[in-house]
Amino acid sequence: MPLLRHPVPVASQRGTLPSMKHSFLVALLLLAFFGPGNLAHAEKADRNKPMNVEADALRYDDLKQTSVFTGRVVLTKGTILIRGARIDVRQDPEGYQYGVVTAEPGKLAFYRQKREGLDEYIEGEGESIEYDGKADRVKFIKRAELRRFRGSTLADEIVGSLITYDNTSDTFAVDGGPASTAPGGRVRAVLAPRDPASAPAAATPSAPPAALRPSATLDGGKK
């Protein structure tokens, strides 16, 4: 999910210028979470949308190419929505941008983005969130949660200490540990069955299939 891949204008702003790990490395959980044949990336149009930020204050350093937004920060970019107490953004010489979202003490930073071509959204929370525009990756750190919604219905939920979501491959990894909200610091996953309605529809035969012949061939529409 290339959150901030190129330099973008800020359309609006206010203010002035672990120890035990249980790792699920992705293949099995990926199929359960997203459904086979239904892998959809984050909304591609988001990368070309302007970034809009509201905050109580902004500190910008042109020499270091850094921006620090503080105070009830709300960032939107297409279908992307980010909320936190502070967002630090850095831009490299190639124009890629990197950010760290920090929550208020005792609260969680929030991230949400639509999935391409589907009425589905990915939501994540953590005490801090890191995004890498070049690697197209987002991390939810400490008390991390990742959820998938079908429309307004919660379909899947993953809880751990650290969740890393890679949009280029549509995969994620989850680590347990002391910062997990699940009992015993373990990883917890609630995965709903795949929705048949979201599966690709089979082509409708144009004519009824013919009867089976001795040669065992079937004449008719393709499935």
Biotite code that builds the C-alpha atoms (Angstrom):
import biotite.structure as struc

atoms = struc.array([
    struc.Atom([0.000, 0.000, 0.000], chain_id="A", res_id=1, res_name="MET", atom_name="CA", element="C"),
    struc.Atom([2.098, 2.878, -1.236], chain_id="A", res_id=2, res_name="PRO", atom_name="CA", element="C"),
    struc.Atom([0.788, 5.393, 1.224], chain_id="A", res_id=3, res_name="LEU", atom_name="CA", element="C"),
    struc.Atom([3.021, 8.309, 0.293], chain_id="A", res_id=4, res_name="LEU", atom_name="CA", element="C"),
    struc.Atom([4.995, 7.227, -2.741], chain_id="A", res_id=5, res_name="ARG", atom_name="CA", element="C"),
    struc.Atom([5.631, 10.632, -4.292], chain_id="A", res_id=6, res_name="HIS", atom_name="CA", element="C"),
    struc.Atom([5.712, 14.176, -2.953], chain_id="A", res_id=7, res_name="PRO", atom_name="CA", element="C"),
    struc.Atom([2.140, 15.346, -2.548], chain_id="A", res_id=8, res_name="VAL", atom_name="CA", element="C"),
    struc.Atom([0.573, 18.662, -1.588], chain_id="A", res_id=9, res_name="PRO", atom_name="CA", element="C"),
    struc.Atom([-0.907, 19.112, 1.862], chain_id="A", res_id=10, res_name="VAL", atom_name="CA", element="C"),
    struc.Atom([-4.376, 20.323, 1.051], chain_id="A", res_id=11, res_name="ALA", atom_name="CA", element="C"),
    struc.Atom([-5.344, 21.465, 4.534], chain_id="A", res_id=12, res_name="SER", atom_name="CA", element="C"),
    struc.Atom([-3.647, 21.844, 7.909], chain_id="A", res_id=13, res_name="GLN", atom_name="CA", element="C"),
    struc.Atom([-4.045, 23.848, 11.088], chain_id="A", res_id=14, res_name="ARG", atom_name="CA", element="C"),
    struc.Atom([-1.399, 25.292, 13.343], chain_id="A", res_id=15, res_name="GLY", atom_name="CA", element="C"),
    struc.Atom([2.216, 26.260, 12.718], chain_id="A", res_id=16, res_name="THR", atom_name="CA", element="C"),
    struc.Atom([4.806, 25.631, 10.480], chain_id="A", res_id=17, res_name="LEU", atom_name="CA", element="C"),
    struc.Atom([10.465, -9.265, 22.564], chain_id="A", res_id=18, res_name="PRO", atom_name="CA", element="C"),
    struc.Atom([10.998, -12.086, 24.234], chain_id="A", res_id=19, res_name="SER", atom_name="CA", element="C"),
    struc.Atom([8.601, -14.987, 23.336], chain_id="A", res_id=20, res_name="MET", atom_name="CA", element="C"),
    struc.Atom([7.411, -14.863, 19.721], chain_id="A", res_id=21, res_name="LYS", atom_name="CA", element="C"),
    struc.Atom([4.735, -16.914, 17.950], chain_id="A", res_id=22, res_name="HIS", atom_name="CA", element="C"),
    struc.Atom([5.241, -16.115, 14.291], chain_id="A", res_id=23, res_name="SER", atom_name="CA", element="C"),
    struc.Atom([2.720, -17.058, 11.558], chain_id="A", res_id=24, res_name="PHE", atom_name="CA", element="C"),
    struc.Atom([4.600, -16.502, 8.326], chain_id="A", res_id=25, res_name="LEU", atom_name="CA", element="C"),
    struc.Atom([1.693, -16.053, 6.140], chain_id="A", res_id=26, res_name="VAL", atom_name="CA", element="C"),
    struc.Atom([0.759, -18.679, 3.621], chain_id="A", res_id=27, res_name="ALA", atom_name="CA", element="C"),
    struc.Atom([-1.859, -20.502, 5.721], chain_id="A", res_id=28, res_name="LEU", atom_name="CA", element="C"),
    struc.Atom([-3.314, -17.446, 7.424], chain_id="A", res_id=29, res_name="LEU", atom_name="CA", element="C"),
    struc.Atom([-3.249, -15.514, 4.166], chain_id="A", res_id=30, res_name="LEU", atom_name="CA", element="C"),
    struc.Atom([-5.555, -18.028, 2.490], chain_id="A", res_id=31, res_name="LEU", atom_name="CA", element="C"),
    struc.Atom([-7.882, -18.019, 5.470], chain_id="A", res_id=32, res_name="ALA", atom_name="CA", element="C"),
    struc.Atom([-7.862, -14.251, 5.839], chain_id="A", res_id=33, res_name="PHE", atom_name="CA", element="C"),
    struc.Atom([-8.281, -13.163, 2.233], chain_id="A", res_id=34, res_name="PHE", atom_name="CA", element="C"),
    struc.Atom([-9.715, -16.273, 0.579], chain_id="A", res_id=35, res_name="GLY", atom_name="CA", element="C"),
    struc.Atom([-8.185, -18.188, -2.371], chain_id="A", res_id=36, res_name="PRO", atom_name="CA", element="C"),
    struc.Atom([-8.719, -16.554, -5.733], chain_id="A", res_id=37, res_name="GLY", atom_name="CA", element="C"),
    struc.Atom([-9.753, -13.364, -3.961], chain_id="A", res_id=38, res_name="ASN", atom_name="CA", element="C"),
    struc.Atom([-6.423, -11.625, -3.344], chain_id="A", res_id=39, res_name="LEU", atom_name="CA", element="C"),
    struc.Atom([-7.036, -7.923, -3.869], chain_id="A", res_id=40, res_name="ALA", atom_name="CA", element="C"),
    struc.Atom([-4.504, -5.233, -3.203], chain_id="A", res_id=41, res_name="HIS", atom_name="CA", element="C"),
    struc.Atom([-5.173, -1.944, -1.501], chain_id="A", res_id=42, res_name="ALA", atom_name="CA", element="C"),
    struc.Atom([-6.914, 0.709, -3.582], chain_id="A", res_id=43, res_name="GLU", atom_name="CA", element="C"),
    struc.Atom([-4.395, 1.566, -6.350], chain_id="A", res_id=44, res_name="LYS", atom_name="CA", element="C"),
    struc.Atom([-5.831, 5.012, -7.005], chain_id="A", res_id=45, res_name="ALA", atom_name="CA", element="C"),
    struc.Atom([-4.815, 6.108, -3.489], chain_id="A", res_id=46, res_name="ASP", atom_name="CA", element="C"),
    struc.Atom([-1.200, 6.594, -4.540], chain_id="A", res_id=47, res_name="ARG", atom_name="CA", element="C"),
    struc.Atom([-2.145, 9.460, -6.863], chain_id="A", res_id=48, res_name="ASN", atom_name="CA", element="C"),
    struc.Atom([-4.490, 11.241, -4.456], chain_id="A", res_id=49, res_name="LYS", atom_name="CA", element="C"),
    struc.Atom([-3.441, 14.352, -2.521], chain_id="A", res_id=50, res_name="PRO", atom_name="CA", element="C"),
    struc.Atom([-2.653, 14.010, 1.155], chain_id="A", res_id=51, res_name="MET", atom_name="CA", element="C"),
    struc.Atom([-4.898, 16.021, 3.490], chain_id="A", res_id=52, res_name="ASN", atom_name="CA", element="C"),
    struc.Atom([-3.796, 16.580, 7.074], chain_id="A", res_id=53, res_name="VAL", atom_name="CA", element="C"),
    struc.Atom([-5.464, 18.253, 10.039], chain_id="A", res_id=54, res_name="GLU", atom_name="CA", element="C"),
    struc.Atom([-3.500, 18.815, 13.256], chain_id="A", res_id=55, res_name="ALA", atom_name="CA", element="C"),
    struc.Atom([-3.054, 21.290, 16.077], chain_id="A", res_id=56, res_name="ASP", atom_name="CA", element="C"),
    struc.Atom([0.518, 22.094, 14.991], chain_id="A", res_id=57, res_name="ALA", atom_name="CA", element="C"),
    struc.Atom([3.036, 21.400, 12.219], chain_id="A", res_id=58, res_name="LEU", atom_name="CA", element="C"),
    struc.Atom([6.818, 21.631, 12.312], chain_id="A", res_id=59, res_name="ARG", atom_name="CA", element="C"),
    struc.Atom([8.485, 21.439, 8.883], chain_id="A", res_id=60, res_name="TYR", atom_name="CA", element="C"),
    struc.Atom([12.225, 21.205, 8.100], chain_id="A", res_id=61, res_name="ASP", atom_name="CA", element="C"),
    struc.Atom([12.928, 21.828, 4.396], chain_id="A", res_id=62, res_name="ASP", atom_name="CA", element="C"),
    struc.Atom([16.607, 20.901, 4.682], chain_id="A", res_id=63, res_name="LEU", atom_name="CA", element="C"),
    struc.Atom([15.903, 17.501, 6.261], chain_id="A", res_id=64, res_name="LYS", atom_name="CA", element="C"),
    struc.Atom([12.634, 17.047, 4.346], chain_id="A", res_id=65, res_name="GLN", atom_name="CA", element="C"),
    struc.Atom([10.705, 16.178, 7.488], chain_id="A", res_id=66, res_name="THR", atom_name="CA", element="C"),
    struc.Atom([7.253, 17.151, 8.729], chain_id="A", res_id=67, res_name="SER", atom_name="CA", element="C"),
    struc.Atom([5.954, 16.606, 12.255], chain_id="A", res_id=68, res_name="VAL", atom_name="CA", element="C"),
    struc.Atom([2.190, 16.923, 12.836], chain_id="A", res_id=69, res_name="PHE", atom_name="CA", element="C"),
    struc.Atom([1.033, 16.957, 16.444], chain_id="A", res_id=70, res_name="THR", atom_name="CA", element="C"),
    struc.Atom([-2.275, 17.150, 18.280], chain_id="A", res_id=71, res_name="GLY", atom_name="CA", element="C"),
    struc.Atom([-5.329, 15.121, 17.231], chain_id="A", res_id=72, res_name="ARG", atom_name="CA", element="C"),
    struc.Atom([-3.842, 14.381, 13.808], chain_id="A", res_id=73, res_name="VAL", atom_name="CA", element="C"),
    struc.Atom([-6.149, 13.150, 11.038], chain_id="A", res_id=74, res_name="VAL", atom_name="CA", element="C"),
    struc.Atom([-4.614, 12.195, 7.668], chain_id="A", res_id=75, res_name="LEU", atom_name="CA", element="C"),
    struc.Atom([-6.585, 11.180, 4.586], chain_id="A", res_id=76, res_name="THR", atom_name="CA", element="C"),
    struc.Atom([-5.297, 10.137, 1.168], chain_id="A", res_id=77, res_name="LYS", atom_name="CA", element="C"),
    struc.Atom([-7.947, 8.649, -1.121], chain_id="A", res_id=78, res_name="GLY", atom_name="CA", element="C"),
    struc.Atom([-9.506, 5.782, 0.850], chain_id="A", res_id=79, res_name="THR", atom_name="CA", element="C"),
    struc.Atom([-6.709, 5.887, 3.434], chain_id="A", res_id=80, res_name="ILE", atom_name="CA", element="C"),
    struc.Atom([-7.550, 7.249, 6.874], chain_id="A", res_id=81, res_name="LEU", atom_name="CA", element="C"),
    struc.Atom([-4.982, 7.615, 9.680], chain_id="A", res_id=82, res_name="ILE", atom_name="CA", element="C"),
    struc.Atom([-5.519, 8.982, 13.176], chain_id="A", res_id=83, res_name="ARG", atom_name="CA", element="C"),
    struc.Atom([-3.018, 9.533, 15.968], chain_id="A", res_id=84, res_name="GLY", atom_name="CA", element="C"),
    struc.Atom([-1.567, 12.026, 18.423], chain_id="A", res_id=85, res_name="ALA", atom_name="CA", element="C"),
    struc.Atom([1.527, 12.582, 16.249], chain_id="A", res_id=86, res_name="ARG", atom_name="CA", element="C"),
    struc.Atom([2.653, 11.753, 12.716], chain_id="A", res_id=87, res_name="ILE", atom_name="CA", element="C"),
    struc.Atom([6.313, 12.106, 11.661], chain_id="A", res_id=88, res_name="ASP", atom_name="CA", element="C"),
    struc.Atom([6.871, 12.097, 7.891], chain_id="A", res_id=89, res_name="VAL", atom_name="CA", element="C"),
    struc.Atom([10.280, 11.907, 6.176], chain_id="A", res_id=90, res_name="ARG", atom_name="CA", element="C"),
    struc.Atom([10.962, 12.076, 2.428], chain_id="A", res_id=91, res_name="GLN", atom_name="CA", element="C"),
    struc.Atom([14.053, 10.564, 0.784], chain_id="A", res_id=92, res_name="ASP", atom_name="CA", element="C"),
    struc.Atom([15.886, 11.981, -2.279], chain_id="A", res_id=93, res_name="PRO", atom_name="CA", element="C"),
    struc.Atom([13.870, 9.650, -4.569], chain_id="A", res_id=94, res_name="GLU", atom_name="CA", element="C"),
    struc.Atom([10.601, 11.143, -3.369], chain_id="A", res_id=95, res_name="GLY", atom_name="CA", element="C"),
    struc.Atom([9.500, 8.143, -1.277], chain_id="A", res_id=96, res_name="TYR", atom_name="CA", element="C"),
    struc.Atom([8.032, 8.979, 2.095], chain_id="A", res_id=97, res_name="GLN", atom_name="CA", element="C"),
    struc.Atom([8.164, 7.187, 5.426], chain_id="A", res_id=98, res_name="TYR", atom_name="CA", element="C"),
    struc.Atom([6.070, 7.836, 8.500], chain_id="A", res_id=99, res_name="GLY", atom_name="CA", element="C"),
    struc.Atom([5.551, 6.963, 12.128], chain_id="A", res_id=100, res_name="VAL", atom_name="CA", element="C"),
    struc.Atom([2.124, 7.411, 13.736], chain_id="A", res_id=101, res_name="VAL", atom_name="CA", element="C"),
    struc.Atom([2.094, 7.614, 17.544], chain_id="A", res_id=102, res_name="THR", atom_name="CA", element="C"),
    struc.Atom([-0.989, 7.273, 19.737], chain_id="A", res_id=103, res_name="ALA", atom_name="CA", element="C"),
    struc.Atom([-1.817, 9.201, 22.870], chain_id="A", res_id=104, res_name="GLU", atom_name="CA", element="C"),
    struc.Atom([-0.779, 7.392, 26.076], chain_id="A", res_id=105, res_name="PRO", atom_name="CA", element="C"),
    struc.Atom([-3.193, 4.567, 26.759], chain_id="A", res_id=106, res_name="GLY", atom_name="CA", element="C"),
    struc.Atom([-4.785, 4.783, 23.314], chain_id="A", res_id=107, res_name="LYS", atom_name="CA", element="C"),
    struc.Atom([-4.130, 3.247, 19.873], chain_id="A", res_id=108, res_name="LEU", atom_name="CA", element="C"),
    struc.Atom([-3.228, 4.833, 16.540], chain_id="A", res_id=109, res_name="ALA", atom_name="CA", element="C"),
    struc.Atom([-5.616, 3.912, 13.704], chain_id="A", res_id=110, res_name="PHE", atom_name="CA", element="C"),
    struc.Atom([-5.223, 2.988, 10.010], chain_id="A", res_id=111, res_name="TYR", atom_name="CA", element="C"),
    struc.Atom([-7.906, 2.133, 7.418], chain_id="A", res_id=112, res_name="ARG", atom_name="CA", element="C"),
    struc.Atom([-7.810, 1.493, 3.651], chain_id="A", res_id=113, res_name="GLN", atom_name="CA", element="C"),
    struc.Atom([-10.152, 0.020, 1.035], chain_id="A", res_id=114, res_name="LYS", atom_name="CA", element="C"),
    struc.Atom([-9.183, -3.096, -0.908], chain_id="A", res_id=115, res_name="ARG", atom_name="CA", element="C"),
    struc.Atom([-9.044, -2.806, -4.690], chain_id="A", res_id=116, res_name="GLU", atom_name="CA", element="C"),
    struc.Atom([-12.216, -3.853, -6.527], chain_id="A", res_id=117, res_name="GLY", atom_name="CA", element="C"),
    struc.Atom([-14.043, -5.097, -3.420], chain_id="A", res_id=118, res_name="LEU", atom_name="CA", element="C"),
    struc.Atom([-16.434, -3.710, -0.840], chain_id="A", res_id=119, res_name="ASP", atom_name="CA", element="C"),
    struc.Atom([-13.859, -4.599, 1.796], chain_id="A", res_id=120, res_name="GLU", atom_name="CA", element="C"),
    struc.Atom([-11.667, -2.576, 4.125], chain_id="A", res_id=121, res_name="TYR", atom_name="CA", element="C"),
    struc.Atom([-8.540, -3.347, 6.110], chain_id="A", res_id=122, res_name="ILE", atom_name="CA", element="C"),
    struc.Atom([-8.297, -1.677, 9.519], chain_id="A", res_id=123, res_name="GLU", atom_name="CA", element="C"),
    struc.Atom([-5.383, -1.777, 11.919], chain_id="A", res_id=124, res_name="GLY", atom_name="CA", element="C"),
    struc.Atom([-4.439, -0.336, 15.287], chain_id="A", res_id=125, res_name="GLU", atom_name="CA", element="C"),
    struc.Atom([-1.361, -0.202, 17.485], chain_id="A", res_id=126, res_name="GLY", atom_name="CA", element="C"),
    struc.Atom([0.397, 2.004, 19.987], chain_id="A", res_id=127, res_name="GLU", atom_name="CA", element="C"),
    struc.Atom([2.440, 3.087, 16.991], chain_id="A", res_id=128, res_name="SER", atom_name="CA", element="C"),
    struc.Atom([2.169, 2.510, 13.243], chain_id="A", res_id=129, res_name="ILE", atom_name="CA", element="C"),
    struc.Atom([5.085, 2.624, 10.803], chain_id="A", res_id=130, res_name="GLU", atom_name="CA", element="C"),
    struc.Atom([4.643, 2.900, 7.037], chain_id="A", res_id=131, res_name="TYR", atom_name="CA", element="C"),
    struc.Atom([7.270, 2.575, 4.330], chain_id="A", res_id=132, res_name="ASP", atom_name="CA", element="C"),
    struc.Atom([6.266, 4.109, 0.987], chain_id="A", res_id=133, res_name="GLY", atom_name="CA", element="C"),
    struc.Atom([9.128, 2.481, -0.905], chain_id="A", res_id=134, res_name="LYS", atom_name="CA", element="C"),
    struc.Atom([8.701, -1.065, 0.406], chain_id="A", res_id=135, res_name="ALA", atom_name="CA", element="C"),
    struc.Atom([4.884, -0.673, 0.367], chain_id="A", res_id=136, res_name="ASP", atom_name="CA", element="C"),
    struc.Atom([4.635, -1.993, 3.920], chain_id="A", res_id=137, res_name="ARG", atom_name="CA", element="C"),
    struc.Atom([2.868, -1.015, 7.148], chain_id="A", res_id=138, res_name="VAL", atom_name="CA", element="C"),
    struc.Atom([3.582, -2.216, 10.695], chain_id="A", res_id=139, res_name="LYS", atom_name="CA", element="C"),
    struc.Atom([1.261, -2.135, 13.714], chain_id="A", res_id=140, res_name="PHE", atom_name="CA", element="C"),
    struc.Atom([3.375, -2.165, 16.868], chain_id="A", res_id=141, res_name="ILE", atom_name="CA", element="C"),
    struc.Atom([2.333, -3.086, 20.446], chain_id="A", res_id=142, res_name="LYS", atom_name="CA", element="C"),
    struc.Atom([-1.255, -4.130, 21.216], chain_id="A", res_id=143, res_name="ARG", atom_name="CA", element="C"),
    struc.Atom([-1.561, -4.628, 17.465], chain_id="A", res_id=144, res_name="ALA", atom_name="CA", element="C"),
    struc.Atom([-4.858, -5.503, 15.788], chain_id="A", res_id=145, res_name="GLU", atom_name="CA", element="C"),
    struc.Atom([-5.727, -6.109, 12.132], chain_id="A", res_id=146, res_name="LEU", atom_name="CA", element="C"),
    struc.Atom([-9.325, -6.487, 10.911], chain_id="A", res_id=147, res_name="ARG", atom_name="CA", element="C"),
    struc.Atom([-11.047, -7.088, 7.589], chain_id="A", res_id=148, res_name="ARG", atom_name="CA", element="C"),
    struc.Atom([-14.565, -5.773, 7.003], chain_id="A", res_id=149, res_name="PHE", atom_name="CA", element="C"),
    struc.Atom([-16.949, -6.892, 4.264], chain_id="A", res_id=150, res_name="ARG", atom_name="CA", element="C"),
    struc.Atom([-19.003, -3.756, 3.916], chain_id="A", res_id=151, res_name="GLY", atom_name="CA", element="C"),
    struc.Atom([-19.826, -2.917, 7.527], chain_id="A", res_id=152, res_name="SER", atom_name="CA", element="C"),
    struc.Atom([-19.556, -6.518, 8.761], chain_id="A", res_id=153, res_name="THR", atom_name="CA", element="C"),
    struc.Atom([-16.440, -7.666, 10.612], chain_id="A", res_id=154, res_name="LEU", atom_name="CA", element="C"),
    struc.Atom([-15.130, -10.774, 8.832], chain_id="A", res_id=155, res_name="ALA", atom_name="CA", element="C"),
    struc.Atom([-11.665, -11.470, 10.278], chain_id="A", res_id=156, res_name="ASP", atom_name="CA", element="C"),
    struc.Atom([-9.597, -10.252, 13.199], chain_id="A", res_id=157, res_name="GLU", atom_name="CA", element="C"),
    struc.Atom([-5.933, -10.803, 14.091], chain_id="A", res_id=158, res_name="ILE", atom_name="CA", element="C"),
    struc.Atom([-4.356, -9.753, 17.425], chain_id="A", res_id=159, res_name="VAL", atom_name="CA", element="C"),
    struc.Atom([-0.682, -9.812, 18.387], chain_id="A", res_id=160, res_name="GLY", atom_name="CA", element="C"),
    struc.Atom([2.260, -7.789, 19.604], chain_id="A", res_id=161, res_name="SER", atom_name="CA", element="C"),
    struc.Atom([3.514, -6.907, 16.106], chain_id="A", res_id=162, res_name="LEU", atom_name="CA", element="C"),
    struc.Atom([1.657, -7.193, 12.782], chain_id="A", res_id=163, res_name="ILE", atom_name="CA", element="C"),
    struc.Atom([3.456, -6.515, 9.493], chain_id="A", res_id=164, res_name="THR", atom_name="CA", element="C"),
    struc.Atom([1.282, -6.075, 6.400], chain_id="A", res_id=165, res_name="TYR", atom_name="CA", element="C"),
    struc.Atom([2.990, -6.183, 2.976], chain_id="A", res_id=166, res_name="ASP", atom_name="CA", element="C"),
    struc.Atom([0.750, -4.776, 0.269], chain_id="A", res_id=167, res_name="ASN", atom_name="CA", element="C"),
    struc.Atom([2.949, -5.784, -2.678], chain_id="A", res_id=168, res_name="THR", atom_name="CA", element="C"),
    struc.Atom([2.400, -9.474, -1.915], chain_id="A", res_id=169, res_name="SER", atom_name="CA", element="C"),
    struc.Atom([-0.842, -9.124, 0.093], chain_id="A", res_id=170, res_name="ASP", atom_name="CA", element="C"),
    struc.Atom([0.703, -11.019, 2.993], chain_id="A", res_id=171, res_name="THR", atom_name="CA", element="C"),
    struc.Atom([1.041, -10.406, 6.698], chain_id="A", res_id=172, res_name="PHE", atom_name="CA", element="C"),
    struc.Atom([3.046, -11.786, 9.618], chain_id="A", res_id=173, res_name="ALA", atom_name="CA", element="C"),
    struc.Atom([1.971, -11.748, 13.265], chain_id="A", res_id=174, res_name="VAL", atom_name="CA", element="C"),
    struc.Atom([4.193, -12.019, 16.356], chain_id="A", res_id=175, res_name="ASP", atom_name="CA", element="C"),
    struc.Atom([3.013, -12.626, 19.910], chain_id="A", res_id=176, res_name="GLY", atom_name="CA", element="C"),
    struc.Atom([4.714, -11.280, 23.008], chain_id="A", res_id=177, res_name="GLY", atom_name="CA", element="C"),
    struc.Atom([4.141, -9.187, 26.129], chain_id="A", res_id=178, res_name="PRO", atom_name="CA", element="C"),
    struc.Atom([2.624, -6.347, 24.096], chain_id="A", res_id=179, res_name="ALA", atom_name="CA", element="C"),
    struc.Atom([-0.162, -8.569, 22.714], chain_id="A", res_id=180, res_name="SER", atom_name="CA", element="C"),
    struc.Atom([-3.653, -8.065, 24.145], chain_id="A", res_id=181, res_name="THR", atom_name="CA", element="C"),
    struc.Atom([-4.390, -11.789, 23.754], chain_id="A", res_id=182, res_name="ALA", atom_name="CA", element="C"),
    struc.Atom([-4.123, -13.953, 26.924], chain_id="A", res_id=183, res_name="PRO", atom_name="CA", element="C"),
    struc.Atom([-0.600, -15.176, 27.602], chain_id="A", res_id=184, res_name="GLY", atom_name="CA", element="C"),
    struc.Atom([0.856, -12.785, 25.042], chain_id="A", res_id=185, res_name="GLY", atom_name="CA", element="C"),
    struc.Atom([-0.050, -15.197, 22.260], chain_id="A", res_id=186, res_name="ARG", atom_name="CA", element="C"),
    struc.Atom([-1.366, -14.527, 18.738], chain_id="A", res_id=187, res_name="VAL", atom_name="CA", element="C"),
    struc.Atom([-5.157, -14.714, 18.393], chain_id="A", res_id=188, res_name="ARG", atom_name="CA", element="C"),
    struc.Atom([-6.964, -15.095, 15.065], chain_id="A", res_id=189, res_name="ALA", atom_name="CA", element="C"),
    struc.Atom([-10.690, -15.195, 14.309], chain_id="A", res_id=190, res_name="VAL", atom_name="CA", element="C"),
    struc.Atom([-11.138, -16.039, 10.636], chain_id="A", res_id=191, res_name="LEU", atom_name="CA", element="C"),
    struc.Atom([-14.555, -16.178, 8.974], chain_id="A", res_id=192, res_name="ALA", atom_name="CA", element="C"),
    struc.Atom([-15.288, -18.611, 6.104], chain_id="A", res_id=193, res_name="PRO", atom_name="CA", element="C"),
    struc.Atom([-14.826, -17.165, 2.663], chain_id="A", res_id=194, res_name="ARG", atom_name="CA", element="C"),
    struc.Atom([-17.924, -15.379, 1.384], chain_id="A", res_id=195, res_name="ASP", atom_name="CA", element="C"),
    struc.Atom([-19.184, -17.312, -1.692], chain_id="A", res_id=196, res_name="PRO", atom_name="CA", element="C"),
    struc.Atom([-20.673, -14.080, -3.027], chain_id="A", res_id=197, res_name="ALA", atom_name="CA", element="C"),
    struc.Atom([-17.186, -12.615, -3.397], chain_id="A", res_id=198, res_name="SER", atom_name="CA", element="C"),
    struc.Atom([-15.910, -15.535, -5.462], chain_id="A", res_id=199, res_name="ALA", atom_name="CA", element="C"),
    struc.Atom([-15.608, -15.039, -9.235], chain_id="A", res_id=200, res_name="PRO", atom_name="CA", element="C"),
    struc.Atom([-18.873, -16.040, -10.907], chain_id="A", res_id=201, res_name="ALA", atom_name="CA", element="C"),
    struc.Atom([-18.790, -19.020, -13.226], chain_id="A", res_id=202, res_name="ALA", atom_name="CA", element="C"),
    struc.Atom([-19.753, -18.427, -16.823], chain_id="A", res_id=203, res_name="ALA", atom_name="CA", element="C"),
    struc.Atom([-23.331, -19.397, -17.657], chain_id="A", res_id=204, res_name="THR", atom_name="CA", element="C"),
    struc.Atom([-23.568, -22.018, -20.437], chain_id="A", res_id=205, res_name="PRO", atom_name="CA", element="C"),
    struc.Atom([-25.262, -20.697, -23.559], chain_id="A", res_id=206, res_name="SER", atom_name="CA", element="C"),
    struc.Atom([-26.987, -24.057, -24.130], chain_id="A", res_id=207, res_name="ALA", atom_name="CA", element="C"),
    struc.Atom([-27.714, -27.171, -22.021], chain_id="A", res_id=208, res_name="PRO", atom_name="CA", element="C"),
    struc.Atom([-24.841, -29.669, -22.103], chain_id="A", res_id=209, res_name="PRO", atom_name="CA", element="C"),
    struc.Atom([-25.288, -32.620, -24.395], chain_id="A", res_id=210, res_name="ALA", atom_name="CA", element="C"),
    struc.Atom([-25.630, -36.168, -23.084], chain_id="A", res_id=211, res_name="ALA", atom_name="CA", element="C"),
    struc.Atom([-22.507, -38.145, -22.275], chain_id="A", res_id=212, res_name="LEU", atom_name="CA", element="C"),
    struc.Atom([-21.165, -40.127, -25.232], chain_id="A", res_id=213, res_name="ARG", atom_name="CA", element="C"),
    struc.Atom([-19.267, -43.446, -25.155], chain_id="A", res_id=214, res_name="PRO", atom_name="CA", element="C"),
    struc.Atom([-16.055, -41.494, -25.691], chain_id="A", res_id=215, res_name="SER", atom_name="CA", element="C"),
    struc.Atom([-16.657, -39.769, -22.308], chain_id="A", res_id=216, res_name="ALA", atom_name="CA", element="C"),
    struc.Atom([-16.502, -36.278, -23.821], chain_id="A", res_id=217, res_name="THR", atom_name="CA", element="C"),
    struc.Atom([-18.938, -33.603, -22.790], chain_id="A", res_id=218, res_name="LEU", atom_name="CA", element="C"),
    struc.Atom([-20.231, -31.095, -25.327], chain_id="A", res_id=219, res_name="ASP", atom_name="CA", element="C"),
    struc.Atom([-21.558, -27.847, -23.923], chain_id="A", res_id=220, res_name="GLY", atom_name="CA", element="C"),
    struc.Atom([-20.616, -24.539, -22.338], chain_id="A", res_id=221, res_name="GLY", atom_name="CA", element="C"),
    struc.Atom([-17.403, -24.181, -20.383], chain_id="A", res_id=222, res_name="LYS", atom_name="CA", element="C"),
    struc.Atom([-17.567, -23.906, -16.663], chain_id="A", res_id=223, res_name="LYS", atom_name="CA", element="C"),
])
